[in-house]
Structure formats: C-alpha cells, structure tokens
C-alpha cells in the first residue's frame, strides 16, 4: 500500500495532466460543433475498422465449417447426378457418359467423415493418419477420397484412428482408365514428384489425348467407377513397347489435405474374401 501511494505521489503531475487533457477534450466535444463532428467521424471510422477486422477474423475461423458443409453437399450432389444418369440410361438404353469427372455411381456406397491428423510427402512410402477408426465403422481396404478426387486406401485401423496408403506410396496400385474409354491400367507413383503418378499397362490400341481425364475403373471392391484421379500430362511407351505409360497430373493436392471421406460398400468384405481364394 505504501509503495502504491509513493508511486501515485511521484507521478501525480502526470496523472493531473492526463485528467486535464481528458476534461479539455470533453469540453471541446460538447461546445464546439466542428470538433464534435470531427471527433464522432473519427470514432465511427475507428469503430468501423475494428468491426471489419473482427468480421475477417470470425470468417477465417468459420472457413473450416463452411468447407466441411461444401464437401458434404458436393458428395451428395454427385451421388444424385450419378443416380439420375443411371436411371436415364436404364430408361432410354443410351449409354450416356458424363462430361463431369468424379461422379461415384450409386452402388451401395456410403461415406464416413474424417480429418487428416498426420501426413507425409517426401518418403518413398508415405502414409496418412485419420481421426476415425474401427469404433466409427472404418475397416481396412476402404477407399478414401477428398474434394478433388482419390486419396488412397485404408491400410490398418485402431479403435480411434486409421492408417491410409495414399497414391503417393510405392505399395499403392489403383485400377484406372481414361474417362469415356473401357481400356484400363493401374496407377503407380514413382517416388519423386508428389503432383504426378503414372498409368501403366494401358493397351497400345487405346485412344486418348493429352489433357484427358483419368478416373477409377470400378474393377475393384474399393472404389466405384468414375472417381476423379487426374489428367493426362504426358505419354511414352512402356519398357517392353507393348503398352503406353501415361504421366498423370494428380487432382488431389496432398500438401493441403484436411477433410476427407471414407467410402464403404455393402458386400465389400464378401467380395474380398472370394478374391483371396484365387490368390
């Protein structure tokens, strides 16, 4: 208490100065119209700027929720469009090919929402960890997709987490095809650039052009047909000269992965068990 009194006495002239300055400003603001208008204009400007900054900060922290809603809505719309395309083809007999990539067919699939909590890009065998596991119904061999396209396949699970083999892994091999074509190959990553992978074993008589869309073929129990994978960036012959080797620019930016969806399908376990009988 004594120290506080000593402090106040020592700087009493400064406190008196600030008090008189505040009193002068109040008197000027109340009696002089010009100064009053300047004061209120400045105050309104400052308050407006503060509200603008608060709005920007609030909007930033709500972007995650907005992106989650957009991803869910996008998946739902894709499924509805795919259902209508299939219904139209069944009704008219026209094998209509969608011009929009990334349309999962309604083959009994549903999704689990998950978030990436660990990711790597620079290893030969990269892995992704998700915050959903067996307690949420996630099982090995389920496909994982993002807003832009295919991400990878669930490899192992614990009650609360999942380990995913992404396309950027030497063990990854996903059956893909050129959209609008029935010829397929398998996608492999060569371990260098995380933006590119290679579509191998595409037959020599397959027709395609640079810039064509690469999608999942549907010839597995993991991914339905038509999910976006990437676009053809370059082409070459395979080592034996019997097939094409296509350089594919991946649609998914693995450096920005946040929210993903895990695909599950009824009958998947039965199909996998039957496939293992011929291995």
TIPA-448133 format. One record per residue: x, y, z of N, C-alpha, C in turn. Coordinates in steps of 0.1 Angstrom, whole numbers, plus 2048, in hexadecimal, padded with zeros to 3 digits. Atoms other than C-alpha are relative to their C-alpha. Layout:
// TIPA-448133
XYZXYZXYZ ...
***
This chain:
// TIPA-448133
8087F480080080080080980D800 7F77F47FF81C8188098078027F2 7FA7FF80E82D8107E77F78067F6 80A7FA80980D8187D57FF80F802 8017F17FD80A83A7E780C8077FB 7F47F980482E8427E08008017F0 8007FF80F82983A7BB7F680B7FB 8097F680480A8507B980580E803 7FB7F37FD81B86D7CA80B8047F7 7F57FE80983A8697B47FC8057F3 8057FD80D82686B7947F3808800 80D7F97FF8098817A07FF80A7F5 8027F580B81189D7877FC7FA7F3 80480780D80E88476A7F17FC801 80F8037FF7EC8787777F880C7FF 8077F38017E189C77B7FF8057F2 7FF7FC80E7EC8A47587F67F87F7 8098098087D98867497F1803803 80D7FD7FC7BA88F75D7FB80D7FA 8047F48067BA8B37517FF7FF7F1 80180280E7C08A872D7F27F97FC 80D8078027A289072F7F480A802 80A7F67FD78D8AD73E7FF80A7F4 8007F780B7978C47227F97FA7F3 80680780B78E8AB7077F17FF801 80E8027FD76C8A57177F980E7FE 8067F38027658CB7188008057F2 8007FC80E7708D16F57F67F87F8 80A80980875B8B36E87F2805803 80E7FC7FD73C8C16FA7FC80E7FB 8037F280373F8E66F18038047F2 7FC7FC80E7508E86CF7FB7F67F6 80780980973B8D96B380A7FA7F6 7F780680A7588D569A8097F5807 7F980A7F976E8C36B37F87F4804 80980B7FD7508AE6BD7FE7F77F4 80280880C74A8A369A80C7F87FC 7F380780376F89B6958027F4809 7FF80B7F676F8876B57F77F47FD 80980B8037518736AC8037F97F3 7FC80680D75C86D68880C7F7803 7F48097FD77E8606957FC7F4808 80580B7F876D84B6AF7F97F67F8 80780980875683C6968097F87F7 7F680680977383567E8077F5808 7F880A7F878782369A7F77F4803 80980B7FC76980F6A67FD7F77F3 80380880C76180568280C7F77FC 7F48088037857F967C8017F480A 80080B7F67837E569C7F67F57FD 80A80A8037637D46928047F97F3 7FB80780C7727CD66F80A7F5803 7F680A7FC7907BC67E7FA7F5808 80780A7F977A7A96967F97F67F7 80780880A76579D6798097F77F8 7F78088087837926658057F4808 7FB80B7F779177E6837F57F5802 80B80A7FE76F76E68A7FD7F87F3 80380780D76A76566580B7F57FE 7F580980178D7556657FE7F3808 80280C7F778573E6827F47F87FD 80C8088047647346728027FA7F2 7FE80680D77472A6518017F1801 7FF80E7FE77B70765E7F27FA7FF 80D8068007567016657F98027F3 8067FD80D74C7116448057F57F6 7FA8098097646FA6317FA7F2803 80680D7FD7566DB6447F27FF7FA 80D8018057336E463A8007FF7F1 7FF80180F73D6EA6158047F27FC 7FC80D80474F6C96147F57F6801 80B8097FE7316B66227F58037F5 80A7FC80A71A6C960A8047FB7F2 7FB80480D7306C25EC7FF7F17FE 80180F80173169C5F37F17FC7FE 80E80380270B69C5F77FB8037F2 8047FC80E7066AE5D68067F77F6 7FA80A80A71E6975C47F97F3800 80780C80070C6795D07F28017FA 80D7FE8066EA6885C68018007F0 7FE7FF80E6F76905A38037F37FA 7FD80D80570666E59F7F47F7800 80D8088006E565E5A97F78047F5 8097FC80B6D26735908067FB7F2 7F980580D6EC66A5747FD7F27FE 80280F8026E864557B7F17FD7FD 80E8028036C264857C7FD8037F2 8037FC80E6C265A55B8057F67F6 7FA80A8096D964054B7F77F3800 80880B7FF6C36245587F38027F9 80D7FD8066A463554B8008017F1 7FF7FD80F6B063F5288097F67F9 7F68098076CB62552280C8077FB 7F47F98046E464051C80B80080A 7F48017F770663A52B80680E801 7FB7F27FE70A65F53580C800808 7F37FE7F972D66853F80080F806 7FF7F37F972F68555880C8087FC 7F47F88037456A254E80680680C 7FB7FA7F474B6AB5728077F4808 7F980B7F97666965837FC80080F 8028017F27636895A67F27FD804 80E8047FC73F67A5A68007F2805 80080E7FC73E65C5BC7F27FA7FE 80D8078037236435B17F97FB80D 8078047F470863A5CA8007F1802 7FF80E7FF7146175D08007FB80F 8008047F270C6145F580A806808 7F67FA7F872762B6017FB80A809 8027F57F772664261E80D805806 7F47FA7FC73F65962F80180280F 7FD7FB7F375066065080880D7FF 7F97F380075C68365780D7FE809 7F38017F878168566380980C7FD 7F77F680279D69D66780F7FB801 7F28048017C269A65F80780680D 7F97FC7F57D769C67F80F7FF7FF 7F18018037F96926718017FC7F1 7FE80280F80669264D80F8017FD 7F27FE80482768E63B8008007F1 7FF7FE80F83269661780E7FC7FB 7F28018058586906158057F2801 7FB80D7FE85B66B61D7FC7F77F4 80480A80A85A64D6057F37FA803 80C8067FC83E63F6197F980980A 8077F67F882965C6257F37F9806 80C8047F980C65663E7F880C804 8097F67FB7EE66A6497F97FA80C 8088057F57DE66766B7F4809802 80D7FA7FF7B966F6707FB7FF80F 8058007F27A66766907F37F8802 80B8097FF78C65B68A8057F17FF 7FB80D8007916366917F57F5801 80A80B80077F6146967F4803809 80B7FD7F77696236B27F58087F8 80A7F98087596396977FC7F87F3 80480880B75561C67E80A7FF7F5 7F680080A77562166A8077F3800 7FA80D80178560165D80C8017F5 7F580080A7A55F96497FA7FE7F2 80480280E7A15FA6237F58097FC 80A7F680478861762380780B7F9 7FA7F580878F63360A7FF80D807 8007F27FA79765761480080A7F5 8007F580A78E6755FF7FF80D806 8017F27FC79169A6027F78087F7 8097F780877F6B85F38047FF7F1 7FC7FF80E7946B65D38017F27FA 7FF80D8067976905CF8057F580A 7FB80B7F87A666F5DB80C804808 7F57FE7F77BE6705F98087F3802 7F980D7FD7C664B6017F67F6805 80780B7FB7BB62C6138047FD80E 7FE8037F27B76246388087F3801 7F780C7FF7D360C6427FE7F980D 8028067F37CF6076677F8809809 8087F87F77B86136838027FC80E 8018027F27B76176A87F2805804 80D7FB7FD7986206BC7FD80E7FC 8027F280279D6456B78078067F4 7F87FA80B7B56496998017F67F5 7FE80980C7BB63C67680D8057F9 7F47FE8087DB6396627FD7FD7F1 80480080E7D764063D80C7FF7F7 7F680080A7ED6366207FC8097F5 8057F780A7EA6546098067FC7F2 7FB80380D7F16555E480F8037FF 7F17FD7FF8146635EE8067F5808 7FA80B7F88206415FA8037F57F6 7FB80A80A8346265E77F77F4800 80980B7FF81B60C5F37F28027FA 80D7FD8057FD61E5E57FF7FC7F1 80380480E7ED6105C57F18017FE 80F7FD8027CB61D5BA7FD7FE7F1 80580380D7B961059B7F980D7FB 8057F38057B262F5857FE7FE7F1 80380080F7A66375617FF80E7FC 8037F38067A265454A7F18017FF 80E7FE80078066354E7FA7FF7F2 80680280D7696585328057F47F9 7FA80C80677E63952A7FF7F480A 80180C7F877C61553680E7FA802 7F38057FE7A261053480680580D 7FB7FC7F37B361055680E7FC803 7F38047FC7D460E56780180280F 8007FE7F27E161358A80A80C803 7F87F37FC7EF63359B80A7FD80A 7F58027F78116325AB80780D802 7F87F47FD82664D5BC80E7FC7FF 7F280480284B64E5B380980680B 7F97FC7F485565F5D480880D7FE 7F87F38018616815C77F680C802 8097F47FF84769D5C07F27FC806 80D8037FA82869C5D77F48047F8 80B7FB8098146AC5BB7FD7F67F5 80180980C8186905A28017F1804 7FF80F7FF81366A59F7FF7FB7F1 7FF80680E8146525817F57F57FE 80A80A8037F863E5718077F67F7 7F980B80780861D5657F77F67FA 80780B8077FE60054F7F38047F9 80B7FC8097E561453A8037FB7F2 7FD80680D7E160151980480A7F5 7FB7F780B7F260F4FA7F48057F7 80A7FC8087D16104E87F6809807 8097F77F97C062650280280E7FB 8007F28057B76494F67FE80A80B 8017F57F67BD66850B80880C7FB 7F97F48037CB68B50A80580780C 7FB7F97F57E06A15207F5809806 80B7F87FA7C96B25397F47F8804 80B8087FD7B169553B7FF7FD80F 8028037F17A268C55D8027F2803 7FD80E7FC7AE66D56F7F77FE80D 8098037F579465D5868017F2805 7FF80E7FC79063D59A7F87F87F7 80680980A78661F5857F47F9806 80A8087FA76F60F59F8027F1801 7FD80E8007805EE59B8077FB80D 7FB8037F37865EA5C07F480180A 80A7FE7F57725E85E180280D808 7FC7F47F87826095ED7F980C7FB 8057F38067786255D57F57FD7F6 80980280B7596285C08068067F3 7FB7FB80D75D63159B7FE80F7FF 8027F280376365559180580A809 7FB7F67F67746655AF80C8077F9 7F57F980678C6805A480E7FC806 7F38037FC7B16775A580A80B7FC 7F87F58057C269158F7FE8027F1 8007FE80E7CA69B56B80D7FC7FA 7F48058087E268E55080980C7FD 7F77F58028006A555080B7FD7F6 7F680480A81869153A7FF7F17FE 80180E80481C66F52980E7FB7FB 7F48078058376565217FD7F17FE 80180F80183C6315188057FA80C 7FA8087F484161753380D7FA7FC 7F38068028626065368007F57F5 80180B80A8565E85217FA8047F3 8067FB80D8455FE5077F27FA7FD 80D8068038245EB50B7F4808806 80B7F87FA81060551E80580F802 7FD7F27FE80F62A52680480280F 7FD7FB7F381E63C5447FC80E801 8057F280080A65B54C80480780D 7FD7F87F58166765637F3808804 80D7FB7FB7F768157880380B80A 8007F67F67F46A258A7F57FE80A 80A8047F67E26995AA7F780C804 80A7F67FD7C26AC5B280180480F 7FF7FD7F27C86AA5D880D807803 7F47FA7FB7E16C25E78027FB80E 7FE8067F37EF6AD60380780980A 7FB7F77F68006CA6137F6809807 80A7F87FA7DF6DA61B7F47F8805 80B8097FB7CA6BC6277FC80480E 8067FD7F37B36C46437F47F7803 80C8097FE7906B46428007F67F4 80280B80A78B6936307F47F8803 80B8097FF77067962B8057F27FE 7FD80E8027746546307F47F97FA 80A80780876063E6187FE7F2806 80480E7FC74E61F6257F57FB7F6 80A80680973A6076107FB7F3806 80680D7FB7225EB61A8057F57F7 7FB80C8087305C960F80F8017FD 7F27FF8037545D560E8087F5806 7F880B7F97615BC6287FE7F37F9 80380D80775059F6158087FF7F3 7F880080D7605AA5F480F7FE803 7F28017FD7825AD6048047F1804 7FE80D7FC77F58B6148007F67F4 80080880C77657B5F380C8027F7 7F47FD80879358C5E180C7F9806 7F58067FA7AB57E5FA8017F17FD 80080F8037A155A5F18087FD7F3 7F980380D7B255E5CF80E806800 7F27FA7FF7D25705DB80A7F5802 
***
